[in-house]
């Protein structure tokens, strides 16, 4: 099995702006990491470099609880654990692919709308500022 690319989730990735999400903030990215087969905890940390170990553990526990992943312990020295998508977890790939397709088509419009909205909100804040008021 191929190693995970540390750059597969670049910080500047525009999909972080998506108005929809699967599970919590990290679930979809964990699903994508597990798409190619079972992975160890440390392997998942490579492309998910901004996640803490605690949050990754919580995400994996929640995914295991919900039947999305299986956790297999191997009695080695040192012991290790692998996580793998279940058929239910693998079914999320359909949703993730649909969200990616939506973003490919609509993300520029979403970003433009948010920028317009931000400018509108900024204009409203400026309207509330009283000229000559202390604190300006």
N, CA, C and O of each residue as an XYZ file, in Angstrom:
544
protein
N       0.853     -1.178      0.000
C       0.000      0.000      0.000
C       0.899      1.241      0.000
O       1.930      1.291      0.670
N       0.480      2.209     -0.754
C       1.199      3.468     -0.894
C       1.102      4.309      0.380
O       0.082      4.275      1.068
N       2.155      5.061      0.694
C       2.085      5.948      1.856
C       1.199      7.145      1.530
O       1.037      7.521      0.369
N       0.634      7.730      2.571
C      -0.230      8.892      2.386
C       0.616     10.124      2.087
O       1.669     10.327      2.692
N       0.152     10.932      1.159
C       0.827     12.165      0.771
C       0.614     13.215      1.855
O      -0.528     13.544      2.173
N       1.698     13.748      2.429
C       1.537     14.768      3.472
C       0.850     16.030      2.969
O       0.335     16.812      3.769
N       0.833     16.241      1.656
C       0.233     17.447      1.074
C      -1.188     17.211      0.559
O      -1.745     18.080     -0.113
N      -1.790     16.044      0.861
C      -3.111     15.760      0.291
C      -4.195     16.694      0.808
O      -5.242     16.827      0.173
N      -3.970     17.343      1.946
C      -4.916     18.326      2.483
C      -4.154     19.617      2.757
O      -3.907     19.964      3.912
N      -3.785     20.320      1.703
C      -3.037     21.567      1.850
C      -3.865     22.576      2.643
O      -5.081     22.649      2.467
N      -3.217     23.357      3.516
C      -3.943     24.330      4.335
C      -4.751     25.326      3.510
O      -5.786     25.813      3.967
N      -4.291     25.631      2.307
C      -5.004     26.602      1.484
C      -6.117     25.957      0.649
O      -6.714     26.618     -0.201
N      -6.395     24.682      0.886
C      -7.419     23.957      0.134
C      -8.767     24.656      0.263
O      -9.263     24.839      1.375
N      -9.369     25.049     -0.864
C     -10.633     25.783     -0.798
C     -11.810     24.931     -0.334
O     -12.855     25.477      0.019
N     -11.669     23.609     -0.326
C     -12.794     22.786      0.111
C     -13.087     22.987      1.587
O     -14.145     22.578      2.065
N     -12.175     23.606      2.315
C     -12.443     23.926      3.721
C     -13.555     24.974      3.834
O     -14.109     25.184      4.913
N     -13.872     25.621      2.729
C     -14.925     26.637      2.708
C     -16.295     26.042      2.419
O     -17.298     26.756      2.438
N     -16.347     24.740      2.151
C     -17.622     24.115      1.772
C     -18.706     24.392      2.801
O     -18.448     24.366      4.005
N     -19.905     24.654      2.336
C     -21.004     24.920      3.261
C     -21.632     23.633      3.817
O     -22.620     23.693      4.550
N     -21.065     22.480      3.473
C     -21.589     21.207      3.977
C     -20.430     20.403      4.529
O     -19.277     20.607      4.149
N     -20.746     19.491      5.426
C     -19.677     18.656      5.946
C     -20.243     17.299      6.321
O     -21.420     17.168      6.658
N     -19.379     16.287      6.255
C     -19.736     14.925      6.631
C     -19.184     14.703      8.027
O     -17.973     14.783      8.236
N     -20.056     14.425      8.981
C     -19.596     14.211     10.352
C     -19.047     15.489     10.949
O     -19.582     16.574     10.724
N     -17.972     15.351     11.713
C     -17.349     16.546     12.289
C     -16.347     17.126     11.296
O     -16.313     16.722     10.133
N     -15.556     18.045     11.743
C     -14.601     18.736     10.880
C     -13.646     17.777     10.175
O     -13.236     18.040      9.044
N     -13.289     16.679     10.819
C     -12.233     15.806     10.327
C     -12.718     14.517      9.676
O     -11.930     13.848      9.007
N     -13.968     14.148      9.844
C     -14.445     12.843      9.394
C     -14.192     12.596      7.905
O     -13.662     11.547      7.540
N     -14.557     13.532      7.054
C     -14.392     13.325      5.612
C     -12.920     13.131      5.259
O     -12.593     12.303      4.408
N     -12.035     13.879      5.898
C     -10.610     13.736      5.598
C     -10.089     12.378      6.066
O      -9.245     11.782      5.397
N     -10.575     11.883      7.200
C     -10.180     10.556      7.672
C     -10.686      9.502      6.690
O      -9.960      8.563      6.365
N     -11.917      9.647      6.217
C     -12.470      8.704      5.234
C     -11.598      8.674      3.991
O     -11.294      7.601      3.469
N     -11.195      9.837      3.515
C     -10.341      9.909      2.326
C      -8.998      9.227      2.593
O      -8.479      8.521      1.728
N      -8.440      9.432      3.772
C      -7.171      8.789      4.129
C      -7.295      7.265      4.163
O      -6.341      6.559      3.835
N      -8.456      6.758      4.555
C      -8.670      5.317      4.679
C      -9.206      4.684      3.395
O      -9.394      3.469      3.335
N      -9.447      5.487      2.387
C     -10.017      4.975      1.140
C      -9.160      3.856      0.536
O      -9.701      2.897     -0.015
N      -7.842      3.969      0.632
C      -6.948      2.986      0.016
C      -6.705      1.747      0.847
O      -6.004      0.838      0.401
N      -7.262      1.687      2.038
C      -7.071      0.504      2.883
C      -6.738      0.898      4.309
O      -6.722      2.081      4.649
N      -6.472     -0.102      5.145
C      -6.220      0.161      6.563
C      -4.981      1.034      6.791
O      -4.005      0.977      6.043
N      -5.057      1.833      7.839
C      -3.940      2.728      8.202
C      -3.745      2.720      9.704
O      -4.683      2.534     10.478
N      -2.499      2.928     10.091
C      -2.179      3.098     11.503
C      -2.410      4.553     11.891
O      -2.428      5.446     11.044
N      -2.586      4.767     13.188
C      -2.841      6.095     13.736
C      -1.789      7.098     13.247
O      -2.124      8.177     12.760
N      -0.523      6.726     13.385
C       0.567      7.625     12.988
C       0.550      7.969     11.514
O       0.923      9.078     11.130
N       0.120      7.029     10.683
C       0.023      7.305      9.246
C      -1.030      8.372      8.969
O      -0.852      9.213      8.088
N      -2.115      8.334      9.716
C      -3.189      9.311      9.520
C      -2.749     10.715      9.914
O      -3.235     11.705      9.367
N      -1.834     10.790     10.860
C      -1.362     12.106     11.312
C      -0.559     12.843     10.242
O      -0.469     14.070     10.276
N       0.022     12.111      9.293
C       0.884     12.746      8.286
C       0.107     13.746      7.432
O       0.475     14.921      7.410
N      -0.953     13.334      6.725
C      -1.667     14.339      5.932
C      -2.586     15.233      6.764
O      -2.953     16.325      6.331
N      -2.951     14.772      7.949
C      -3.831     15.555      8.828
C      -2.977     16.323      9.840
O      -3.277     16.332     11.034
N      -1.936     16.952      9.366
C      -0.910     17.514     10.253
C      -1.392     18.606     11.203
O      -0.719     18.894     12.192
N      -2.536     19.216     10.927
C      -3.008     20.259     11.849
C      -3.974     19.715     12.910
O      -4.467     20.473     13.746
N      -4.241     18.415     12.876
C      -5.103     17.809     13.892
C      -4.236     17.381     15.079
O      -3.092     16.964     14.897
N      -4.776     17.484     16.276
C      -4.038     16.991     17.442
C      -4.294     15.494     17.581
O      -5.279     14.976     17.055
N      -3.410     14.806     18.286
C      -3.589     13.373     18.519
C      -4.898     13.117     19.257
O      -5.598     12.144     18.978
N      -5.220     13.992     20.193
C      -6.451     13.845     20.977
C      -7.684     13.930     20.082
O      -8.593     13.108     20.193
N      -7.715     14.916     19.203
C      -8.871     15.105     18.332
C      -8.966     13.956     17.321
O     -10.066     13.490     17.024
N      -7.836     13.500     16.794
C      -7.874     12.359     15.876
C      -8.412     11.124     16.595
O      -9.234     10.394     16.040
N      -7.956     10.885     17.821
C      -8.446      9.740     18.597
C      -9.952      9.857     18.831
O     -10.675      8.868     18.703
N     -10.427     11.041     19.169
C     -11.866     11.260     19.390
C     -12.652     11.031     18.102
O     -13.724     10.427     18.122
N     -12.118     11.513     16.988
C     -12.785     11.342     15.694
C     -12.877      9.868     15.332
O     -13.930      9.392     14.908
N     -11.775      9.147     15.500
C     -11.774      7.724     15.181
C     -12.709      6.936     16.099
O     -13.389      6.013     15.651
N     -12.744      7.301     17.383
C     -13.670      6.626     18.317
C     -15.124      6.860     17.905
O     -15.939      5.938     17.927
N     -15.440      8.102     17.528
C     -16.800      8.418     17.095
C     -17.139      7.666     15.807
O     -18.256      7.171     15.653
N     -16.199      7.579     14.900
C     -16.429      6.856     13.652
C     -16.596      5.356     13.921
O     -17.404      4.692     13.271
N     -15.836      4.832     14.870
C     -15.977      3.417     15.246
C     -17.349      3.188     15.893
O     -18.034      2.218     15.571
N     -17.742      4.073     16.793
C     -19.047      3.991     17.450
C     -20.180      3.987     16.431
O     -21.162      3.263     16.590
N     -20.040      4.805     15.375
C     -21.085      4.945     14.363
C     -21.008      3.869     13.282
O     -21.795      3.882     12.335
N     -20.058      2.936     13.420
C     -19.944      1.843     12.455
C     -19.251      2.222     11.167
O     -19.388      1.518     10.167
N     -18.497      3.332     11.163
C     -17.817      3.799      9.951
C     -16.435      3.174      9.778
O     -15.975      2.983      8.653
N     -15.776      2.858     10.884
C     -14.454      2.236     10.828
C     -14.391      1.064     11.812
O     -15.141      0.988     12.785
N     -13.470      0.166     11.510
C     -13.144     -0.884     12.476
C     -11.751     -0.590     13.000
O     -10.909     -0.024     12.304
N     -11.532     -0.983     14.228
C     -10.244     -0.797     14.891
C      -9.728     -2.197     15.193
O     -10.369     -2.960     15.916
N      -8.564     -2.533     14.636
C      -7.986     -3.859     14.836
C      -6.665     -3.718     15.576
O      -5.761     -3.015     15.127
N      -6.564     -4.395     16.714
C      -5.328     -4.395     17.505
C      -4.482     -5.590     17.105
O      -4.990     -6.704     16.971
N      -3.197     -5.358     16.916
C      -2.250     -6.422     16.585
C      -1.304     -6.620     17.762
O      -0.651     -5.675     18.205
N      -1.230     -7.851     18.268
C      -0.381     -8.117     19.435
C       1.094     -8.255     19.037
O       1.645     -9.356     19.017
N       1.701     -7.144     18.728
C       3.121     -7.121     18.376
C       3.862     -6.386     19.485
O       3.258     -5.912     20.447
N       5.151     -6.301     19.337
C       5.930     -5.549     20.315
C       6.711     -4.480     19.562
O       7.692     -4.822     18.902
N       6.338     -3.224     19.622
C       5.213     -2.692     20.392
C       3.887     -2.995     19.684
O       3.857     -3.165     18.465
N       2.796     -3.060     20.448
C       1.494     -3.325     19.833
C       1.099     -2.177     18.902
O       1.478     -1.025     19.118
N       0.347     -2.507     17.885
C      -0.160     -1.431     17.027
C      -1.610     -1.694     16.652
O      -2.125     -2.805     16.780
N      -2.245     -0.624     16.185
C      -3.667     -0.636     15.849
C      -3.818     -0.119     14.428
O      -3.113      0.801     14.011
N      -4.738     -0.716     13.694
C      -5.078     -0.218     12.363
C      -6.560      0.112     12.304
O      -7.390     -0.533     12.944
N      -6.862      1.126     11.524
C      -8.241      1.552     11.300
C      -8.567      1.303      9.830
O      -7.750      1.537      8.940
N      -9.791      0.819      9.608
C     -10.214      0.513      8.248
C     -11.681      0.896      8.076
O     -12.483      0.759      8.999
N     -12.018      1.377      6.886
C     -13.414      1.718      6.602
C     -14.264      0.457      6.549
O     -13.847     -0.566      6.004
N     -15.435      0.541      7.109
C     -16.436     -0.511      6.963
C     -17.203     -0.209      5.671
O     -17.013      0.857      5.086
N     -18.064     -1.123      5.217
C     -18.899     -0.784      4.054
C     -19.725      0.490      4.298
O     -19.918      1.289      3.381
N     -20.208      0.675      5.524
C     -20.953      1.896      5.840
C     -20.059      3.127      5.708
O     -20.474      4.133      5.133
N     -18.844      3.058      6.233
C     -17.903      4.163      6.111
C     -17.518      4.419      4.673
O     -17.401      5.569      4.250
N     -17.319      3.345      3.913
C     -16.962      3.470      2.495
C     -18.100      4.146      1.715
O     -17.844      4.825      0.720
N     -19.346      3.968      2.156
C     -20.477      4.604      1.460
C     -20.401      6.130      1.550
O     -21.003      6.825      0.731
N     -19.673      6.657      2.528
C     -19.508      8.110      2.633
C     -18.715      8.679      1.464
O     -18.826      9.866      1.157
N     -17.919      7.844      0.813
C     -17.131      8.318     -0.325
C     -18.039      8.865     -1.434
O     -17.650      9.788     -2.149
N     -19.229      8.309     -1.580
C     -20.187      8.813     -2.572
C     -20.581     10.249     -2.245
O     -20.633     11.103     -3.130
N     -20.858     10.510     -0.962
C     -21.208     11.871     -0.537
C     -20.029     12.817     -0.699
O     -20.186     13.947     -1.161
N     -18.863     12.353     -0.321
C     -17.657     13.188     -0.419
C     -17.361     13.524     -1.878
O     -17.015     14.662     -2.199
N     -17.498     12.532     -2.763
C     -17.296     12.790     -4.196
C     -18.319     13.789     -4.725
O     -17.986     14.656     -5.533
N     -19.562     13.665     -4.270
C     -20.601     14.618     -4.699
C     -20.265     16.026     -4.209
O     -20.436     16.997     -4.946
N     -19.788     16.138     -2.968
C     -19.405     17.451     -2.432
C     -18.233     18.031     -3.209
O     -18.193     19.232     -3.478
N     -17.282     17.182     -3.569
C     -16.144     17.651     -4.383
C     -16.626     18.153     -5.731
O     -16.192     19.208     -6.193
N     -17.526     17.402     -6.371
C     -18.068     17.829     -7.668
C     -18.793     19.164     -7.537
O     -18.651     20.042     -8.388
N     -19.582     19.312     -6.453
C     -20.295     20.557     -6.218
C     -19.299     21.706     -6.094
O     -19.496     22.778     -6.665
N     -18.233     21.467     -5.343
C     -17.218     22.519     -5.151
C     -16.528     22.880     -6.455
O     -16.276     24.053     -6.727
N     -16.221     21.860     -7.268
C     -15.593     22.147     -8.558
C     -16.458     23.088     -9.375
O     -15.945     23.955    -10.082
N     -17.774     22.921     -9.279
C     -18.707     23.728    -10.053
C     -19.036     25.070     -9.407
O     -19.165     26.073    -10.108
N     -19.174     25.102     -8.081
C     -19.767     26.269     -7.432
C     -18.879     27.029     -6.442
O     -19.277     28.088     -5.956
N     -17.715     26.524     -6.141
C     -16.891     27.178     -5.130
C     -16.531     28.625     -5.476
O     -16.578     29.480     -4.592
N     -16.176     28.932     -6.725
C     -15.893     30.345     -7.038
C     -17.081     31.262     -6.733
O     -16.897     32.376     -6.244
N     -18.299     30.792     -7.022
C     -19.497     31.598     -6.735
C     -19.684     31.765     -5.225
O     -20.054     32.841     -4.755
N     -19.427     30.694     -4.470
C     -19.550     30.748     -3.015
C     -18.550     31.747     -2.424
O     -18.902     32.552     -1.562
N     -17.315     31.686     -2.891
C     -16.279     32.609     -2.392
C     -16.649     34.049     -2.731
O     -16.511     34.942     -1.895
N     -17.118     34.273     -3.955
C     -17.518     35.617     -4.369
C     -18.677     36.139     -3.507
O     -18.671     37.298     -3.094
N     -19.657     35.289     -3.241
C     -20.799     35.695     -2.412
C     -20.341     36.032     -0.996
O     -20.812     37.004     -0.405
N     -19.431     35.236     -0.455
C     -18.935     35.513      0.901
C     -18.139     36.811      0.945
O     -18.216     37.566      1.915
N     -17.375     37.063     -0.112
C     -16.619     38.320     -0.163
C     -17.573     39.505     -0.242
O     -17.372     40.509      0.442
N     -18.612     39.397     -1.072
C     -19.618     40.481     -1.175
C     -20.292     40.689      0.175
O     -20.472     41.823      0.619
N     -20.658     39.600      0.816
C     -21.325     39.688      2.113
C     -20.404     40.335      3.146
O     -20.846     41.158      3.948
N     -19.138     39.966      3.126
C     -18.168     40.559      4.051
C     -18.040     42.054      3.846
O     -17.939     42.814      4.809
N     -18.044     42.475      2.592
C     -17.969     43.913      2.296
C     -19.231     44.611      2.765
O     -19.175     45.724      3.289
N     -20.382     43.949      2.576
C     -21.637     44.547      3.038
C     -21.626     44.689      4.559
O     -22.008     45.725      5.102
N     -21.184     43.633      5.231
C     -21.129     43.683      6.692
C     -20.152     44.748      7.158
O     -20.427     45.466      8.120
N     -19.005     44.858      6.478
C     -18.020     45.871      6.848
C     -18.625     47.256      6.686
O     -18.406     48.133      7.522
N     -19.391     47.457      5.607
C     -20.044     48.743      5.393
C     -21.023     49.065      6.509
O     -21.121     50.217      6.930
N     -21.738     48.083      6.987
C     -22.698     48.291      8.072
C     -21.981     48.673      9.364
O     -22.448     49.543     10.100
N     -20.866     48.036      9.635
C     -20.101     48.365     10.840
C     -19.598     49.798     10.755
O     -19.660     50.540     11.736
N     -19.101     50.189      9.590
C     -18.611     51.562      9.426
C     -19.732     52.576      9.606
O     -19.504     53.681     10.099
N     -20.939     52.200      9.207
C     -22.090     53.105      9.370
C     -22.409     53.317     10.856
O     -22.972     54.347     11.226
N     -22.051     52.348     11.705
C     -22.347     52.452     13.120
C     -21.330     53.311     13.877
O     -21.587     53.740     15.002
N     -20.190     53.556     13.261
C     -19.144     54.346     13.917
C     -19.548     55.826     13.865
O     -19.853     56.358     12.797
N     -19.545     56.466     15.011
C     -19.907     57.868     15.110
C     -18.623     58.700     14.998
O     -17.719     58.546     15.819
N     -18.535     59.582     13.987
C     -17.332     60.400     13.816
C     -17.038     61.211     15.074
O     -17.944     61.773     15.690
N     -15.757     61.265     15.446
C     -15.342     62.031     16.604
C     -15.582     61.318     17.932
O     -15.270     61.859     18.994
N     -16.138     60.103     17.875
C     -16.413     59.333     19.099
C     -15.096     58.866     19.708
O     -14.197     58.441     18.982
N     -14.973     58.938     21.018
C     -13.778     58.468     21.711
C     -13.607     56.970     21.455
O     -14.576     56.212     21.491
N     -12.365     56.553     21.195
C     -12.108     55.137     20.960
C     -11.881     54.858     19.492
O     -11.620     53.716     19.113
N     -11.978     55.895     18.645
C     -11.729     55.677     17.224
C     -10.265     55.792     16.925
O      -9.856     55.639     15.774
